[in-house]
Every structure is written in C-alpha cells, then in structure tokens.
Amino acid sequence: MEINNLINLSHNIAKEKGWWDKDREIPEMIALIHSELSEALEEYRINDNLNIRYENGKPEGFVVELADALIRIFDLSGKYKLDLQNALEEKIQYNRSRKYRHGNKKA
C-alpha cells in the first residue's frame, strides 16, 4: 500500500472515531506524535522483545508504538493535505547524496 493510501485511511478512521469533531492544531498533533515515540522508548526499556505482542487481544509493544506514531503522522498529513509521500521520496534521494555521517556528525 502506498503512503498516500495509508494517509487517507488513517485520517478517515480518525475522523470516523471523532478525533476531528473539534479542530486540532499542529502543535497538539506534534505532541501526540512525540508521546507515541516516548511510549516506544518505554517499551524498549522494559521489554526484550521489539516485536508485536498481544494483551487481551490488543496489539502492544515497541513496534506498535512506532506504528502509532506513523498513524498520527499520517492523520496529520491527511488533515492538512501534506504530500508526505513525495517529501519522503525527495528526502531519501537527498540523503543519498550526503557525505558519510553528514560530515562526521555525532548523531
């Protein structure tokens, strides 16, 4: 499935579930994306298994929190009609042209 399809699906589900009944601002959405990444970090700290696990039928774990971050990014992209797929392709292409470790950066 292409990224644009995932963006549309994620945003439509969010709308159907009432997450856009009231307008949400970009800073709020960024904070929610950040919170999913923080949850991924916490999963990493407490579990040896990085893959999906189930608790009472609900998918959980490190990789699920990464998926949640992507879903929130896709939802934001859908709301504001961002061409994330093109931006991703452009950035990957640019990264190919960069120097090793981007000129010896530490991180």
C-alpha positions in Angstrom: 0.0 0.0 0.0 1.4 3.4 -0.9 1.9 6.0 1.8 -0.8 8.2 0.3 -3.3 5.4 0.8 -2.2 4.9 4.4 -2.6 8.7 5.0 -6.1 8.7 3.7 -7.1 5.5 5.6 -5.5 6.8 8.9 -7.2 10.2 8.6 -10.6 8.8 7.6 -10.5 6.4 10.6 -9.6 9.3 12.9 -12.5 11.4 11.6 -14.9 8.4 11.9 -13.8 7.9 15.5 -14.4 11.6 16.4 -10.8 12.8 16.7 -11.6 15.7 14.4 -15.0 16.7 15.7 -13.2 19.7 17.1 -10.3 21.2 15.2 -6.9 20.3 16.4 -3.8 22.4 16.0 -0.5 21.3 14.6 1.3 21.7 18.0 -1.1 19.3 19.6 -0.6 16.8 16.9 3.2 17.1 17.2 2.9 16.5 20.9 0.8 13.4 20.3 3.3 12.1 17.8 6.1 12.7 20.4 4.1 10.9 23.1 3.9 7.8 20.9 7.7 7.8 20.4 8.1 8.2 24.2 5.9 5.2 24.6 8.1 3.3 22.2 11.1 4.2 24.2 9.4 3.0 27.4 8.6 -0.3 25.7 12.2 -0.6 24.7 13.4 0.0 28.2 11.1 -2.7 29.8 10.9 -5.4 27.2 13.4 -7.6 25.4 11.1 -8.3 22.5 10.8 -5.5 20.0 8.0 -7.2 18.0 4.3 -7.2 18.5 2.7 -8.9 21.4 -1.0 -9.1 22.5 -2.6 -8.2 25.8 -6.3 -9.1 25.9 -6.4 -9.1 22.1 -4.9 -5.6 21.8 -1.6 -5.3 19.9 1.1 -3.9 22.2 4.9 -3.3 22.2 7.7 -1.3 20.8 6.8 -1.8 17.1 3.2 -1.0 17.8 4.1 2.3 19.4 6.2 3.1 16.3 3.1 2.3 14.2 1.0 4.6 16.4 3.5 7.4 15.7 3.2 6.8 11.9 -0.6 6.7 12.2 -0.6 10.1 13.9 1.8 11.5 11.3 -0.4 10.1 8.5 -3.5 11.6 10.2 -1.8 15.0 10.4 -0.7 14.7 6.8 -4.3 13.8 5.7 -5.9 16.7 7.6 -3.5 19.3 6.1 -3.3 17.6 2.7 0.5 17.3 3.0 2.3 15.3 0.3 4.2 13.2 2.7 5.0 10.5 0.2 6.7 13.0 -2.2 8.5 14.7 0.7 9.8 11.2 1.9 11.0 10.3 -1.6 12.7 13.7 -2.0 14.4 13.5 1.4 15.6 9.9 0.8 17.1 11.0 -2.6 18.8 13.9 -0.9 20.2 11.7 1.9 21.8 9.5 -0.8 23.9 12.5 -1.9 25.1 13.4 1.6 28.6 12.8 2.9 29.3 9.9 5.2 27.8 10.6 8.6 26.8 14.0 7.1 30.3 15.4 7.6 31.2 13.4 10.7 28.2 14.4 12.9 28.0 12.5 16.2 24.3 11.7 15.9 
